[in-house]
Amino acid sequence: MALLDPQQTQGKTHLYLFSQCQLVRARPSVVIQDTRRRCPCSYHPYVTTLSQRR
């Protein structure tokens, strides 16, 4: 997991949280169809919302 400061984003107003997995490490975290080719149909983008108590 990585977090970018607002100054590092395009709109410069919101934090940006993202994750990046190596293929062999991503398999246990996300159930996906196994393929040997890089096929756009095998990518699974998602959106989530995080909240923080103040």
Phi and psi in degrees as GROMACS dihedral restraints (atoms count N, CA, C in turn):
[ dihedral_restraints ]
;  ai    aj    ak    al  type     phi  dphi    fc
    3     4     5     6     1  -138.1    20    10
    4     5     6     7     1   149.5    20    10
    6     7     8     9     1  -128.3    20    10
    7     8     9    10     1   124.1    20    10
    9    10    11    12     1   -97.0    20    10
   10    11    12    13     1   140.6    20    10
   12    13    14    15     1   -69.2    20    10
   13    14    15    16     1   155.7    20    10
   15    16    17    18     1   -54.3    20    10
   16    17    18    19     1   -34.0    20    10
   18    19    20    21     1   -65.2    20    10
   19    20    21    22     1   -20.6    20    10
   21    22    23    24     1   -90.1    20    10
   22    23    24    25     1    -2.6    20    10
   24    25    26    27     1  -102.5    20    10
   25    26    27    28     1   166.8    20    10
   27    28    29    30     1   -63.8    20    10
   28    29    30    31     1   -47.1    20    10
   30    31    32    33     1   -83.0    20    10
   31    32    33    34     1   -13.7    20    10
   33    34    35    36     1    58.2    20    10
   34    35    36    37     1    28.6    20    10
   36    37    38    39     1  -122.7    20    10
   37    38    39    40     1   -24.6    20    10
   39    40    41    42     1  -122.9    20    10
   40    41    42    43     1   149.7    20    10
   42    43    44    45     1   -68.4    20    10
   43    44    45    46     1   157.6    20    10
   45    46    47    48     1  -131.1    20    10
   46    47    48    49     1   116.1    20    10
   48    49    50    51     1  -105.2    20    10
   49    50    51    52     1   130.7    20    10
   51    52    53    54     1  -145.8    20    10
   52    53    54    55     1   162.4    20    10
   54    55    56    57     1  -130.5    20    10
   55    56    57    58     1   155.2    20    10
   57    58    59    60     1  -145.0    20    10
   58    59    60    61     1   125.9    20    10
   60    61    62    63     1  -117.5    20    10
   61    62    63    64     1   146.2    20    10
   63    64    65    66     1   -71.2    20    10
   64    65    66    67     1   150.5    20    10
   66    67    68    69     1   -52.8    20    10
   67    68    69    70     1   -47.5    20    10
   69    70    71    72     1   -67.8    20    10
   70    71    72    73     1   -27.2    20    10
   72    73    74    75     1   -86.5    20    10
   73    74    75    76     1   -22.2    20    10
   75    76    77    78     1   -77.0    20    10
   76    77    78    79     1   -26.5    20    10
   78    79    80    81     1   -55.9    20    10
   79    80    81    82     1   -44.0    20    10
   81    82    83    84     1   -71.1    20    10
   82    83    84    85     1   -22.4    20    10
   84    85    86    87     1   -89.4    20    10
   85    86    87    88     1   -25.6    20    10
   87    88    89    90     1  -135.6    20    10
   88    89    90    91     1   127.2    20    10
   90    91    92    93     1   -80.2    20    10
   91    92    93    94     1   114.5    20    10
   93    94    95    96     1  -134.6    20    10
   94    95    96    97     1   160.0    20    10
   96    97    98    99     1   -72.3    20    10
   97    98    99   100     1   131.1    20    10
   99   100   101   102     1   -78.7    20    10
  100   101   102   103     1   131.9    20    10
  102   103   104   105     1  -143.0    20    10
  103   104   105   106     1   147.4    20    10
  105   106   107   108     1   -90.7    20    10
  106   107   108   109     1   -14.9    20    10
  108   109   110   111     1  -103.7    20    10
  109   110   111   112     1   153.3    20    10
  111   112   113   114     1   -80.6    20    10
  112   113   114   115     1   104.9    20    10
  114   115   116   117     1  -120.3    20    10
  115   116   117   118     1   128.8    20    10
  117   118   119   120     1   -56.7    20    10
  118   119   120   121     1   -25.0    20    10
  120   121   122   123     1   -71.1    20    10
  121   122   123   124     1   -12.6    20    10
  123   124   125   126     1   -96.6    20    10
  124   125   126   127     1    -0.6    20    10
  126   127   128   129     1   -88.0    20    10
  127   128   129   130     1   140.3    20    10
  129   130   131   132     1  -128.9    20    10
  130   131   132   133     1    81.6    20    10
  132   133   134   135     1   -70.1    20    10
  133   134   135   136     1   154.4    20    10
  135   136   137   138     1  -148.9    20    10
  136   137   138   139     1   160.0    20    10
  138   139   140   141     1  -125.4    20    10
  139   140   141   142     1   139.9    20    10
  141   142   143   144     1  -138.5    20    10
  142   143   144   145     1   163.9    20    10
  144   145   146   147     1  -120.6    20    10
  145   146   147   148     1   131.9    20    10
  147   148   149   150     1  -113.7    20    10
  148   149   150   151     1   144.5    20    10
  150   151   152   153     1  -128.4    20    10
  151   152   153   154     1   155.0    20    10
  153   154   155   156     1  -132.0    20    10
  154   155   156   157     1   132.6    20    10
  156   157   158   159     1   -77.2    20    10
  157   158   159   160     1   141.0    20    10
